[in-house]
């Protein structure tokens, strides 16, 4: 599987698996998979689809209006068809762009941002509950660790505030992932306040990074770099060497510093007026 396809497959599997674990209905329309329907909450998306012709767009748009498929569509951008022109003619507009990025670590010699001796002084196990070491831009008053179940509501509140501005994630969706060996939640606490988050999704030997967020009042201090580094370090400890993510324009400089390279572009589309 090539690098771009790996980035895309991880993204689609991420949403599909969460929807399945939450019991959300899914299916296909014109060969295009979807999670949830027009009445479902996050993650309800049409996912991908190869070259889309006018007939396919007509059928999908009709199903969106009827509420049988979601009004949101995530799709890798390409030059092979007239997708955006056909979509806009049906009131389906682009609302966001993500850049797919991948990091391939050739060995276990990635940046070791976790000081395990400091972790033990904070009462945690090495690699699971650790303070950021002096190699990072943040101080020893900052702790990054996997998120305990009782702290997940705080994790979700931060993600909903900073990332999910229009479609909030319900607690039941996150609760269904707790305890899974494929989903790992990370948080960074500064002076005992949660300020940064990340989620690591392990699938087919590849780790996807999702919900990377930092409170607006705490940005520019190295917290995002530290929490992502901790998640990568954990993935490496599990034998993972390939990491993917899907970034907004604001996050690209940070991920490039970590060694990620862009390999795809994704459009997020929405039929106006549909929720």
C-alpha positions in Angstrom: 0.0 0.0 0.0 1.5 3.4 -1.0 1.9 6.2 1.6 -1.1 8.3 0.3 -3.4 5.3 0.4 -2.3 4.4 3.9 -3.2 7.9 5.1 -6.6 7.7 3.5 -7.4 4.2 4.7 -6.6 5.1 8.3 -8.9 8.1 8.1 -11.9 6.2 6.7 -11.3 3.2 9.1 -11.1 5.6 12.0 -14.6 7.0 11.4 -16.1 3.7 10.3 -14.8 1.8 13.4 -16.1 4.4 15.8 -19.5 4.5 14.2 -19.6 0.7 14.3 -18.6 0.5 18.0 -21.3 3.1 18.8 -23.9 1.1 17.0 -24.5 3.7 14.3 -26.1 2.5 11.1 -24.0 2.6 8.0 -24.0 1.4 4.4 -23.1 2.3 0.9 -24.6 4.4 -1.8 -23.4 4.2 -5.4 -20.4 2.3 -4.0 -19.6 5.2 -1.5 -19.5 4.0 2.1 -21.1 6.1 4.8 -21.4 6.1 8.6 -24.6 7.0 10.3 -27.5 8.7 8.5 -29.0 12.2 8.2 -30.2 12.1 11.9 -27.0 10.6 13.4 -24.5 12.6 15.4 -20.7 12.5 14.9 -19.2 10.6 13.2 -21.8 10.7 10.4 -20.0 11.1 7.1 -19.9 9.9 3.5 -16.4 8.6 3.0 -14.5 8.9 -0.2 -15.8 7.7 -3.5 -13.8 7.4 -6.7 -14.7 9.5 -9.8 -18.2 10.9 -9.2 -20.3 11.5 -12.3 -23.5 13.5 -12.6 -25.8 10.5 -12.1 -24.0 9.5 -8.9 -24.1 13.1 -7.5 -27.9 13.2 -8.3 -28.5 10.0 -6.3 -26.3 11.0 -3.4 -27.8 14.5 -3.2 -31.4 13.0 -3.2 -30.5 10.6 -0.4 -29.0 13.5 1.7 -32.2 15.5 1.2 -34.3 12.5 2.2 -32.1 12.0 5.3 -31.0 8.5 4.5 -27.3 9.4 4.3 -25.3 12.0 6.1 -25.0 15.6 4.8 -21.2 15.7 5.4 -18.8 14.2 3.0 -15.0 13.6 3.4 -13.2 12.9 0.2 -9.6 12.9 -1.1 -9.2 15.7 -3.6 -8.1 14.9 -7.1 -8.1 16.2 -10.6 -9.7 13.2 -12.1 -13.3 14.4 -12.1 -15.6 17.5 -11.8 -16.6 16.6 -8.3 -16.7 20.2 -6.8 -18.6 21.6 -9.7 -21.2 18.8 -9.6 -21.4 19.1 -5.8 -21.9 22.8 -5.8 -24.7 22.5 -8.3 -26.5 20.4 -5.7 -25.8 22.8 -2.8 -23.0 20.7 -1.4 -20.2 23.2 -0.5 -16.6 22.8 0.7 -16.3 23.8 4.3 -12.8 22.7 5.1 -9.5 21.4 3.8 -7.2 18.9 5.5 -3.7 18.0 4.4 -2.8 14.3 4.9 0.7 13.8 6.3 2.8 10.8 7.2 5.9 10.1 9.4 7.9 7.0 8.8 10.3 6.3 11.7 13.1 4.0 10.4 14.1 2.9 13.9 13.3 3.5 17.6 15.5 6.5 17.7 12.8 9.2 17.6 12.8 12.2 20.0 12.5 10.9 23.5 10.3 13.5 25.0 9.3 11.5 28.1 11.5 11.5 31.2 10.6 8.3 32.9 12.3 9.1 36.2 10.1 12.2 36.4 7.1 10.1 35.6 7.7 7.9 38.6 8.0 10.9 40.9 4.5 11.8 39.6 3.3 8.3 40.5 2.9 6.9 37.0 4.3 4.1 35.0 7.0 4.9 32.5 5.5 5.7 29.1 2.0 6.0 30.5 2.2 8.9 32.9 5.2 11.2 32.4 6.4 14.7 32.7 7.9 16.3 29.7 11.7 16.3 29.9 14.2 19.1 29.4 14.4 18.1 25.8 11.0 19.7 25.2 10.1 23.4 25.2 7.8 23.0 28.2 8.7 22.9 31.9 8.6 20.2 34.6 5.4 21.6 35.9 3.8 20.1 32.8 2.7 16.4 32.7 1.7 14.4 29.7 0.1 11.0 30.1 -2.5 8.6 28.8 -5.9 9.8 30.0 -7.5 7.8 32.7 -11.3 7.0 32.3 -12.3 9.5 34.9 -10.5 12.3 33.0 -12.1 11.6 29.7 -15.0 14.1 30.2 -12.3 16.9 30.6 -10.6 15.6 27.4 -13.8 15.6 25.5 -14.7 19.1 26.7 -11.4 20.5 25.4 -11.8 18.7 22.0 -15.4 19.9 21.6 -14.4 23.5 22.5 -11.3 23.7 20.3 -11.9 21.3 17.4 -15.6 20.3 17.1 -17.0 23.8 16.8 -20.2 22.8 14.8 -20.7 19.1 15.3 -20.1 18.2 19.0 -19.0 14.7 20.0 -21.4 13.0 22.4 -20.1 11.4 25.5 -21.4 8.0 24.5 -19.2 8.0 21.4 -16.0 8.5 23.5 -17.1 6.2 26.3 -17.5 3.3 23.8 -13.8 3.6 22.9 -12.5 3.5 26.5 -10.7 0.3 27.1 -10.2 -0.6 23.5 -6.6 -1.6 22.6 -6.9 0.4 19.3 -7.8 3.8 20.7 -5.4 5.6 23.1 -6.1 9.0 24.6 -3.4 11.4 25.6 -3.5 14.7 27.5 -1.1 17.3 28.7 -1.6 19.0 32.0 0.0 22.4 32.8 -0.2 23.4 36.4 -2.8 20.7 36.9 -5.0 22.0 34.1 -5.6 20.0 30.9 -4.4 22.1 28.0 -3.6 19.7 25.1 -5.1 16.5 23.7 -4.4 13.8 21.2 -5.8 10.4 20.3 -3.8 7.6 18.8 -5.7 5.1 16.6 -3.9 1.8 15.8 -5.0 0.0 12.6 -3.2 -2.4 10.3 0.2 -1.5 11.7 -0.3 2.2 11.2 -1.0 4.8 13.9 -3.3 7.7 13.1 -3.2 10.8 15.2 -6.6 12.5 15.8 -8.1 15.3 17.9 -4.8 17.1 18.4 -5.9 20.3 20.2 -4.5 22.9 22.5 -6.6 25.5 24.4 -6.4 28.8 22.6 -5.1 30.5 25.8 -2.1 28.0 26.0 -0.9 27.9 22.4 2.6 28.8 21.3 4.3 27.1 24.4 5.3 23.7 22.9 2.3 21.8 24.4 1.0 20.5 21.1 4.5 19.3 20.2 4.9 17.5 23.5 1.5 15.7 23.5 2.0 14.5 19.9 5.6 13.4 20.7 4.2 11.4 23.7 1.7 9.7 21.5 4.3 8.8 18.9 6.7 7.5 21.6 3.8 5.2 22.8 3.2 4.0 19.2 6.9 3.2 18.8 6.8 1.2 22.1 4.0 -0.9 20.4 6.2 -1.6 17.4 4.6 1.0 15.1 6.8 2.8 12.7 4.3 4.6 10.5 2.2 7.5 11.7 -0.4 9.5 9.8 -2.6 12.6 10.5 -4.9 15.0 8.7 -4.0 18.6 9.4 -5.7 22.0 9.1 -3.4 24.7 7.7 -2.7 25.9 11.2 -1.1 22.6 12.3 1.1 22.0 9.3 4.2 23.8 10.6 4.1 21.9 13.9 3.9 18.5 12.2 6.7 19.4 9.8 8.9 20.0 12.8 8.1 16.5 14.0 9.1 15.1 10.6 5.7 14.6 8.9 5.5 15.0 5.2 2.4 16.0 3.2 1.0 13.4 0.8 -2.7 14.1 0.2 -5.4 16.7 0.4 -8.9 16.1 1.6 -12.1 18.2 1.2 -14.9 18.3 3.8 -18.2 19.1 2.2 -21.6 19.9 3.5 -25.1 20.2 2.0 -26.2 23.7 3.0 -29.0 23.7 5.6 -28.8 20.0 6.5 -27.8 18.9 10.0 
